[in-house]
């Protein structure tokens, strides 16, 4: 179990770095914006119950990302692991926030949003679609292409 946890952490870190690299290629305006000032990045990993990952991805695709934007939560990348078993139940994504305080406020506003509350309730009529959430706030290193 511990070995799998460390492997998952290593995979998440590698995906986090790869996401920034890919983002710098695909979204040069985003990179330029991020480099203009100090920002904090939030790496979030969601574990879905068995058979629920497609429902979780649908909720993000159809609703969550739009509601994030409404509350100033800038999406950087959304990813799923390539290798089983995590490929069957894991969603990893990165958000960019102006500061940790701004992130806290944005999350509170997001959670209180009536549209989000409705989407959350409706997306779980057949059971929960998220069983675990891990959130890590991080600052770019001095050698990171995104700052």
FENNORHU-V525118 format. One record per residue. RES is the residue in one small letter. PHI is phi in degrees with one decimal (NA if undefined). PSI is psi as a letter, one per 30 degrees, with the letter a starting at -180 (* if undefined). OMEGA is omega in degrees with one decimal (none if undefined). Layout:
BEGIN
((RES PHI PSI OMEGA) (RES PHI PSI OMEGA))
END
This chain:
BEGIN
((x NA e 179.7) (x -63.4 e 179.0) (x -60.6 e 179.3) (x -65.1 e 178.2) (x -63.9 e 178.1) (x -66.7 e 177.6) (x -62.5 e 179.1) (x -63.2 e 178.5) (x -62.9 e 178.3) (x -64.6 e 178.1) (x -63.3 e -179.6) (x -61.5 e 179.0) (x -64.8 e 179.6) (x -64.2 e 179.4) (x -66.7 e 177.9) (x -58.0 e 179.5) (x -65.6 e 179.6) (x -61.5 e 178.9) (x -62.1 e 176.9) (x -64.9 e 178.7) (x -62.5 e 178.9) (x -62.1 e 179.2) (x -61.5 e -179.8) (x -70.7 f 177.3) (x -82.6 e -173.4) (x -87.6 f -175.4) (x -132.2 i -177.1) (x -59.5 e 178.3) (x -65.2 e 178.4) (x -63.5 e 179.5) (x -63.4 e 179.7) (x -59.0 e 178.4) (x -60.3 e -177.6) (x -65.6 e -177.7) (x -79.9 f -177.5) (x -73.8 f -178.8) (x -161.5 l -179.6) (x -77.8 k 178.5) (x -131.1 l 173.9) (x -117.7 k 178.8) (x -109.6 k 179.1) (x -120.4 j 175.9) (x -95.0 k -178.2) (x -119.6 k 177.9) (x -123.2 k 179.4) (x -110.1 k 172.9) (x -107.6 k -179.8) (x -100.8 k 172.8) (x -60.3 l -177.8) (x -52.2 k 176.9) (x 80.0 g -174.7) (x -108.2 f -176.8) (x -61.7 e -179.9) (x -64.2 e 177.1) (x -68.3 e 177.6) (x -64.4 e 177.9) (x -62.0 e 178.1) (x -62.5 e 179.6) (x -63.0 e 177.4) (x -64.9 e -177.3) (x -60.8 e -171.7) (x -92.5 f -173.0) (x -141.1 e -167.2) (x -58.8 e -176.4) (x -62.2 e 178.2) (x -65.2 e -180.0) (x -70.3 e 172.8) (x -55.0 e -178.4) (x -57.1 e 179.9) (x -58.7 f -177.2) (x -105.4 g 175.4) (x 73.3 g 179.7) (x -93.8 j -173.2) (x -84.6 j 177.2) (x -76.7 k 177.2) (x -102.1 e -178.9) (x -161.2 k 173.2) (x -123.8 k -173.7) (x -145.7 l 169.1) (x -125.9 k 179.2) (x -61.2 l 178.9) (x -83.5 e -171.6) (x -100.7 k 174.9) (x -72.6 l 7.6) (x -87.6 f -175.0) (x -65.0 f 178.6) (x -64.2 f -177.5) (x -88.4 f -172.2) (x -148.2 g -171.8) (x -125.1 k 171.8) (x -120.2 k 179.2) (x -123.0 k 176.1) (x -148.3 l -179.2) (x -126.0 k 173.4) (x -112.8 l 174.7) (x -111.8 k 178.4) (x -126.8 l 176.2) (x -62.6 e -179.2) (x -163.3 l 177.1) (x -66.0 e 178.3) (x -65.4 e 177.8) (x -63.5 e 177.8) (x -62.9 e -179.3) (x -60.3 e 179.1) (x -65.9 e -179.4) (x -61.4 e 178.8) (x -65.0 e 178.8) (x -64.0 e 178.8) (x -64.2 e 178.2) (x -60.0 e -178.8) (x -62.7 e -178.7) (x -85.2 f -176.8) (x -64.8 k -179.1) (x -59.2 e 177.9) (x -63.9 e 178.7) (x -63.2 e -179.6) (x -59.8 e 178.1) (x -66.6 e 179.5) (x -60.0 e -179.1) (x -61.3 e -179.9) (x -63.2 e -177.8) (x -64.9 e -177.5) (x -76.0 f -177.8) (x -116.2 g -179.9) (x -63.1 f 178.8) (x -103.3 g 179.3) (x 114.1 l -179.0) (x -60.5 k 177.7) (x -111.0 g 174.2) (x -133.5 k 178.7) (x -106.9 f -179.1) (x -154.6 k 176.1) (x -128.5 k 173.8) (x -120.8 k 179.8) (x -121.3 k 178.3) (x -129.5 k 174.3) (x -91.5 k -176.1) (x -144.2 k 173.6) (x -106.8 k 176.3) (x -65.6 k 175.3) (x -74.6 l -180.0) (x -66.8 f 179.5) (x -104.7 g 180.0) (x -72.0 k 175.5) (x -65.3 f 175.4) (x -105.1 k 178.8) (x -128.1 * none))
END
